[in-house]
Structure formats: structure tokens, C-alpha cells
Amino acid sequence: MHVTLVTEAPFITVSGASFYHRRMLAAFEQAGDDIEIIALDRLAPPDLAETITKDAAILVEGSALRLLGESIAPLQARGACVLIHHPSALEPGTPEPERVALRALERHCLQGFRRVIAASAPIAERLAHEFCVDPAHISVITPGTDRQPRRMLDPAQPDGSPCTVLSLGTFAPRKGHEILLQALATLTDLDWHLILAGAPRDAAYHAQIVELIDTLGLGARVSLRPALAGAELDAAWAQADLFALATRFEGFGMAIAEALARGLPIAITNGGAAGSLVPAACGIIAPVDDVAQYGKALRRLVFCPSLRAALGAHAYAHSQTLPDWPQQAALLRAALI
């Protein structure tokens, strides 16, 4: 099978959506498929569909819809499917005029694709209820989760022992880094250190976070790092006692799933699909943007190693029930045929 992915440039970024694509396409290649990637950095030519290999299975990534213009209808006529990690109109921090235009675009065109693939069940529900997509045309295909070495937490440590908090997420308003920092700033009587890592996708937002760390007096407690990969990422997981993310919206939450797979307790906010990924026995879930509630919940976990160890054990056990990448790649491949 020849598979063509139409996505937004740059294709190789450290983000959940890009990682999803790379892992899925790698599995397709192992199955003997030919892969073509069209990464758009400007408005697509109207004849885009004509340039794609005849009889190719075409998958359009949702964030690229705004760049397709007149080529949307020809792609739909070719039987293209569309993959929605989360609707672009739901991206927090988007200026309202742009949000209105994106919502109109997505409501108009999503139903015209042969199949709409949602990255989680909550996203599928919103596509049906808010974007007029026929549920019969939606397939839920979540990311896979790799089996990871378990981080063994010591329940015998005394209360108040040092706690390393790890937070991974692109620097963009959707990730709510300022909420996490403000919540942790209420816990300066406790012994904690935060590793805050991610690609600075939104330079202005990244600058705001740097300034906020200084304003809150947390410079000695926060290690601000770029996106981590390979040995550096593994080392960060090995140091962590707790995973935290004050997300405003997740289409799935791949970093959260990996934290579960590492056996870490989870402290998140209930943004998008994030809450549905974390059972109550695995961590705490606070309302979005609620610094007070998030801070109170974090206090219990930061203070109590035995609680972290108990929740981490449940997290690791739950992660073993999550589907792996080969399973999910097989589902995606079948949806494209």
C-alpha cells in the first residue's frame, strides 16, 4: 500500500502529534508500505491531490486543514481520511477571530472526508456534538504506549523527603505551565524541585514562563530545559518522583500515558481527554486553571512518599492495559484501506 500523509511543517518536531505520526508510519514501513509525507508551510496548491500517487491511501492531519484551501474537495474526492488529535478551534490561546474561522472551517469540511480518525474517545464525542461529524464515520485510534522500565518509588521514606516533579510539554498556553508554577509556589515550605522541559513553540509564552519563575522566586527550585529525548529523557524519568501537567486541553496526553508506564503518580488538570486517561487510583485531577485546588492536591503528593508509591504502583499496573503501538498501527492501517 502507498500511504501519503498531508501534514503541517515541520514534520519532525518534539510533539505528541508528530511522534504519533512517526511511530505509525514506521510501523507501516515495516509492513512493506511506501510512505510519502507532504509537509505544508504555506497554502497548498489547488492541484495538490493530482500530485499524489494514484491509488494512494491519503491521510490528512487536522492541523493542516487551514493550509489546504481549494485542495480540500479534491482530496475528499480521492477518499482521503482526516486525523484529528484535537480540533484546531479548541486550541487554548487562539485569538477569537481565528478561532471562529477555524471552527467554521472544521464544521464545514470534516464531514466530507471518508473517515474521521480521533485520537481519543472524548475528542470523538466533541467532533460529533460540536463539529457535526456523523459518529458512524468516526474511528477512535489512540496513540500506543510503550512498555517502559518501572520507576520504583520508596514508600519507606519519611514524610517531607525531597520530591522531584517532572513536567513535559511544549511551551504553549494549552499546557498551562503558569498554573503549575503558581500552584507549586504555594508549597515552598516543602522540599521539591521541578524539571520543566519542552520545545518553546510559542516564544512569547516561553518568555512569560521564564519571567514568572523569577517573579515567584522559584529560580533555585526549577530546572528549565528544552525538549528532552533519548538518554536525557530517560534520565529525567529516572529522577522523577511525580509527573505533573496543568494542561488546559489534551487530545490524548501521550506524556501522561508514558508517566503511567513508568510507574509515576500523576498530578494533572482535567483538560480535554487528560482526565479520562488517569484513573483515580493513579493520581489526582484538579479543575483546569484552579491554582488553589491544584496546589492543595499537589501538597499531599509532594509531602507523602508512601502515597506517591501507592499511586505509582496503580499507575504502572494500569499502563499494562493500554494498547501498544503495533496494535494501534494495525487499526490505523485498516481504517485507511
Helices and strands as residue ranges (DSSP letters): E 2-8, H 16-30, E 34-40, H 48-51, E 57-61, G 62-67, G 69-71, H 72-77, E 81-84, G 88-90, H 96-109, G 110-112, E 115-118, H 121-130, G 135-137, E 138-140, E 163-168, G 173-175, H 177-184, G 185-187, E 192-197, H 203-215, E 222-225, H 230-239, E 242-245, H 254-262, E 266-269, H 274-277, G 280-282, E 283-286, H 291-303, H 305-319, H 325-336
